[in-house]
Amino acid sequence: VTEQQMKQAAQAAAKAGAPSKDTYILQAGAFQNPADADNLKAKLALLGQESSVEPTNLPDKGVWYRVRLGPYTSVDEINRVRLQLAQNGVDASVVKIKDVPRDPPKN
């Protein structure tokens, strides 16, 4: 997700008079070695940021361990966290979470 796309989503929500329903996460890294992911998670914790390590199996690449923060719904909060991370040598990418349809309530 680009900065421009995030701004457009926020502006569209503001025009509609409703808060943005878009949800984003920050991905601070992806590693093949789980120890590297844990090290980044520890570094983020020292910066006061809670993160998680999510293993994912990528076709033809094997298992990768993603270090992610969030979810966030506020563009301002995303920018604040990204700035803090950048000032500490961590380049984080913004990832938009796709809306997951919810099951209807069961009677």
Secondary structure, DSSP 8 states (H G I E B T S, - for coil): --HHHHHHHHHHHHHHTS----EEEEEEEEESSHHHHHHHHHHHHHTT--EEEEEEEETTTEEEEEEEEEEE--HHHHHHHHHHHHHTT---EEEEE----------
